Amino acid sequence: MTEVDVIDDNFILTVEPPNDIFAEFVHHVATTEGWAFQLNDYEIWKNCYPRHWLFMVQETGSEKYVASISLAKSKLRDGSSLYTVAFFYCLVEYRNKGFGKLLFDKIQTIYGDHNCSLFGVGSMWKWYEKRYGFSHLQPYFHSAAVIQCKDLELQTSAQQFRIELANVRIEDIEENIDKLIKYDKKLCEMEREQVIKQWLMAPGVCSKIALNVDDDCVGFAAVREVSLNRLNISPLYADSPQIATKLLHTILSNFDFLPFHTISTVFPSVNSSVLELLRPFCDGKVTISEFCRSQFTQQLFTVDEMKIFGIRHCAHGYV
Ligand SMILES: CC(C)(COP(=O)(O)OP(=O)(O)OC[C@H]1O[C@@H](n2cnc3c(N)ncnc32)[C@H](O)[C@@H]1OP(=O)(O)O)[C@@H](O)C(=O)NCCC(=O)NCCS
């Protein structure tokens, strides 16, 4: 960790904290906000993005860290850059003292006039828009769907699941990774081959690809074990709800999900088929709530929402 600046007599601004501090914050953000991270995410940010900064506010002369913000720089396929913001968090007892603004001011000096995006949670989007110019807003919110794992039911008939798709087969991703990356390029402007590979093959992740009769990718999905013993569907991309269902059904059939508390997905709320897709998995016992909003400083990207049944993650991506 490196000191960047002295804030006052009691606090300093640092960058690149040790892994155990990241782990501590993964626990904090899960406990107070319900956010779903893996300890391995920090490694992916550091190793797979062209540039990455994790700034933190630290108490002077102690190992106590009180606030964090993560900024990553990505290359887009047209050669330009996209900055993304994540992990913006302050310990509850240190809020409203100006640490959040200090951290955001710091990253603004880096992303400057470049396009920068984030997912504003709850009503935060208004603050980002007003204070930091994130004025290009997706016209819809992203919702979170949460199912209790004890309510998961995979014995429902294949007909109810609509998974009788003879022309689509589900395979492991390892031997099909090039097809998967080609598919991802159609959905996301970011050059994120390394991110996707590391993400899907990380420990505690079960990933599958859907292939059609021509052996082309028509969807892929991952279920990840995240903090506080939960599962996260991230991503679930597919050409149709039926393919998405088949992917999720195959993964969950190969997964011992009973030790986990919940399984969730974050998706563009305009894709109303997500609810229909999830219902047969849990006899309708799914809770949906408005979660966050995708916003940019310079330019909004179009997203093929009908193919997004679960975004990859709110951190460092826009789809
Ligand atoms: C957001 C957060 C990091 C700000 O940290 P902080 O140290 O309390 O921030 P500051 O004291 O510098 O004040 C930040 C500003 O954010 C505003 N703010 C905080 N929470 C907000 C919310 N839920 N909705 C809208 N604005 C909010 C504050 O009112 C304040 O506004 P001001 O600039 O008009 O004074 C902190 O509130 C937090 O950890 N919240 C929970 C996690 C979270 O929601 N993070 C953002 C995810 S997109």
The ligand as an SDF file (V2000), in Angstrom:
LIG
                    3D

 48 50  0  0  0  0  0  0  0  0999 V2000
  -21.9210    6.5300   -0.5910 C   0  0  0  0  0  0  0  0  0  0  0  0
  -20.8940    6.6340    0.5380 C   0  0  0  0  0  0  0  0  0  0  0  0
  -19.6160    5.8960    0.1190 C   0  0  0  0  0  0  0  0  0  0  0  0
  -20.5670    8.0970    0.7780 C   0  0  0  0  0  0  0  0  0  0  0  0
  -19.5820    8.1650    1.7720 O   0  0  0  0  0  0  0  0  0  0  0  0
  -19.5400    9.3500    2.8570 P   0  0  0  0  0  0  0  0  0  0  0  0
  -18.1780    9.3830    3.4330 O   0  0  0  0  0  0  0  0  0  0  0  0
  -20.6790    9.2150    3.7880 O   0  0  0  0  0  0  0  0  0  0  0  0
  -19.7590   10.5910    1.8810 O   0  0  0  0  0  0  0  0  0  0  0  0
  -19.6860   12.1480    2.1440 P   0  0  0  0  0  0  0  0  0  0  0  0
  -19.7100   12.4460    3.6230 O   0  0  0  0  0  0  0  0  0  0  0  0
  -18.5230   12.6770    1.3830 O   0  0  0  0  0  0  0  0  0  0  0  0
  -21.0360   12.6370    1.4870 O   0  0  0  0  0  0  0  0  0  0  0  0
  -21.4410   12.0670    0.2680 C   0  0  0  0  0  0  0  0  0  0  0  0
  -22.6890   12.6380   -0.2920 C   0  0  0  0  0  0  0  0  0  0  0  0
  -23.4420   11.4730   -0.7280 O   0  0  0  0  0  0  0  0  0  0  0  0
  -24.7650   11.6470   -0.3640 C   0  0  0  0  0  0  0  0  0  0  0  0
  -25.3710   10.3230   -0.1890 N   0  0  0  0  0  0  0  0  0  0  0  0
  -24.9940    9.3330    0.6530 C   0  0  0  0  0  0  0  0  0  0  0  0
  -25.8320    8.2970    0.5300 N   0  0  0  0  0  0  0  0  0  0  0  0
  -26.7370    8.6380   -0.4040 C   0  0  0  0  0  0  0  0  0  0  0  0
  -27.8480    7.9840   -0.9780 C   0  0  0  0  0  0  0  0  0  0  0  0
  -28.2060    6.7480   -0.6020 N   0  0  0  0  0  0  0  0  0  0  0  0
  -28.5400    8.6270   -1.9410 N   0  0  0  0  0  0  0  0  0  0  0  0
  -28.1910    9.8550   -2.3560 C   0  0  0  0  0  0  0  0  0  0  0  0
  -27.1430   10.5400   -1.8580 N   0  0  0  0  0  0  0  0  0  0  0  0
  -26.4450    9.9320   -0.8770 C   0  0  0  0  0  0  0  0  0  0  0  0
  -24.6930   12.4340    0.9260 C   0  0  0  0  0  0  0  0  0  0  0  0
  -25.9450   13.0470    1.1690 O   0  0  0  0  0  0  0  0  0  0  0  0
  -23.6240   13.4570    0.5880 C   0  0  0  0  0  0  0  0  0  0  0  0
  -24.2200   14.4640   -0.2250 O   0  0  0  0  0  0  0  0  0  0  0  0
  -23.6540   15.9720   -0.3970 P   0  0  0  0  0  0  0  0  0  0  0  0
  -22.4950   15.8820   -1.3560 O   0  0  0  0  0  0  0  0  0  0  0  0
  -24.7780   16.7160   -0.9990 O   0  0  0  0  0  0  0  0  0  0  0  0
  -23.2440   16.4360    0.9700 O   0  0  0  0  0  0  0  0  0  0  0  0
  -21.4750    6.0380    1.8540 C   0  0  0  0  0  0  0  0  0  0  0  0
  -22.6860    6.7050    2.1660 O   0  0  0  0  0  0  0  0  0  0  0  0
  -21.7500    4.5600    1.7820 C   0  0  0  0  0  0  0  0  0  0  0  0
  -20.8630    3.7420    2.0160 O   0  0  0  0  0  0  0  0  0  0  0  0
  -22.9910    4.1750    1.4400 N   0  0  0  0  0  0  0  0  0  0  0  0
  -23.3480    2.7620    1.3140 C   0  0  0  0  0  0  0  0  0  0  0  0
  -22.7050    2.1570    0.0880 C   0  0  0  0  0  0  0  0  0  0  0  0
  -23.1830    2.8320   -1.1930 C   0  0  0  0  0  0  0  0  0  0  0  0
  -24.3770    3.0020   -1.4030 O   0  0  0  0  0  0  0  0  0  0  0  0
  -22.2220    3.1710   -2.0580 N   0  0  0  0  0  0  0  0  0  0  0  0
  -22.5150    3.7220   -3.3540 C   0  0  0  0  0  0  0  0  0  0  0  0
  -22.8440    2.6310   -4.3090 C   0  0  0  0  0  0  0  0  0  0  0  0
  -23.2180    3.2180   -5.9270 S   0  0  0  0  0  0  0  0  0  0  0  0
  1  2  1  0
  2  3  1  0
  2  4  1  0
  2 36  1  0
  4  5  1  0
  5  6  1  0
  6  7  2  0
  6  8  1  0
  6  9  1  0
  9 10  1  0
 10 11  2  0
 10 12  1  0
 10 13  1  0
 13 14  1  0
 14 15  1  0
 15 16  1  0
 15 30  1  0
 16 17  1  0
 17 18  1  0
 17 28  1  0
 18 19  1  0
 18 27  1  0
 19 20  2  0
 20 21  1  0
 21 22  1  0
 21 27  2  0
 22 23  1  0
 22 24  2  0
 24 25  1  0
 25 26  2  0
 26 27  1  0
 28 29  1  0
 28 30  1  0
 30 31  1  0
 31 32  1  0
 32 33  2  0
 32 34  1  0
 32 35  1  0
 36 37  1  0
 36 38  1  0
 38 39  2  0
 38 40  1  0
 40 41  1  0
 41 42  1  0
 42 43  1  0
 43 44  2  0
 43 45  1  0
 45 46  1  0
 46 47  1  0
 47 48  1  0
M  END
$$$$
